[in-house]
């Protein structure tokens, strides 16, 4: 029964077009447009304020954009607070149809929210970085502080 519910939810528009998904206590999967990625000091980063992608310019689908942007922002903040890794789904062609799955690629390297401004929503995600929790110090890859 649970498997059937999961299969059915994949066909529901409210799930199949989301920009992010969260497994409680596990990880966050988030969709990023390839054109939004930059290289800073040799690291690939996503340095975009998701709150500004809320459909404020109006037009068809503005309400859905707002809902998706709010959900992604909430999931990124949760990842930052709880030290959850991010699995990036990179959308390779911003001009293609949103449902064009063949234009999406799951990055094999985990990402982490390395900076998050709670007031503004400015957020930086870094490819290959280790996630940290707000309440504990950052640990290096070898386990030291």
N, C-alpha and C positions, 0 to 999 in steps of 0.2 A: 504494500500500500504506500509506504513512504517513497519508494522508488518511482511509483506512478505519479505521485504528487510532484516530485522533483522534475520528472519529464514534462508534465503538464505546465509547470511554471516557466519552463524554457520557452514555451510558445506564447506566453502572456506578454503583451506589449509593455506592461509596467515593469517587467524584469529584463526583457531581452535588449532594451535600449538604455539601461542604467549605465552610468559612468563609473560606478564603483560598487563593490560588494565587500562585506565584512564577515569573517568567521570569528565569532566571539572568542577572545583569548588566543587567537591563532594568527591571522594575517588579514591584510586588506588587499584586494585587487582593484586597480584603478586604471582607467583608460586615459591615455595621454596622446595628443596629436604630435606626430613626429616633428612638425614645424615649430612646436613650442619647446623643444629640447635644445639646450645650448651646452657648450663646453667652457668650463671655468676652471682654470688652474689644472687642466688635464683630466677633470672629472665631468661626466655627463650629468647635467642637472635639469630639473624642471622648476623654473622660477616664475610661476604665474599665480596670480591671485584668483582663485577659483570663484570667489564671491562675485567677481566682476563678470562672470559668464552666466549671469542669471536671467538672461533674456530681457534686460532692461531696455534694449533698443526696440522692443516690441516685435511685431511680425508673427507669422504663423509659428506656433509651437513655443512661444515665449513662456507660457506657464509650465510646460514640461522642462524647459531649460532651467528655469528657476528651481524646480523640484530636484532635478539631477545635480545641479550645482550645489544646492544646500546639502544633499545627501553625501556628495563627494567631500565637501568641506568638513562635514561632521565626521566622516570616516577618517579623513587625514588627521583631524584633531585627536580622535581616539587613538590612532596609531602613534601619534606623537606622545600623548599622555601615558599610554600603556607600553610603549616600546615595541610595537608590533612591526614586523617587516611589511613592506609593500611589494606586491607582484605587479609589475607594470605591463599593461596591454598597450602596445604602441600602435596607434592608427596611422598607417603609412601615407594615406592620401586624404588630405582634408577636403578635397573636392568631390570625393566619391560619396555614394549613398551611405547613410549611417549604418545600414544593415549589411554592408558589403564585408562579410566576415573574412574573405580572402585578403582583404587589405589590412588585417590586424595580425599582430605578432606578439606572442607572450615572451617577454624578455626572460632568458634563463638566469639572469643575475638579479638577486633581490635588491630592492631600493629601501631607503629609509627617509623619514621626515627629519631633516637635520636642522630646520629652523621653522618656527611657527609663531607669528605675531597674533595673539588672541584678539586684539582690538581691531586690527585692520584686515586680518585674514591673509596677509602676505605669508607665503609658505614656500620653502625650498625643499625639494626632494633630491637626493643624491644617489646615483647608481653605484652599488657596491658598498655603500656605507652601512655601518652597524646601527640598528635602532637603539635608542636609549629611552629610559623612562624619565619623567621630570623629577621624580623623587629619589633617584639614585645616580651616582656618578657614571660617566661613560667608561666602558671597559674596552681595552684594546682587543684585537683578535686573539692574542695569546692568553687572555684572561686577566691581565694586570690592569690596574687603575690608571 
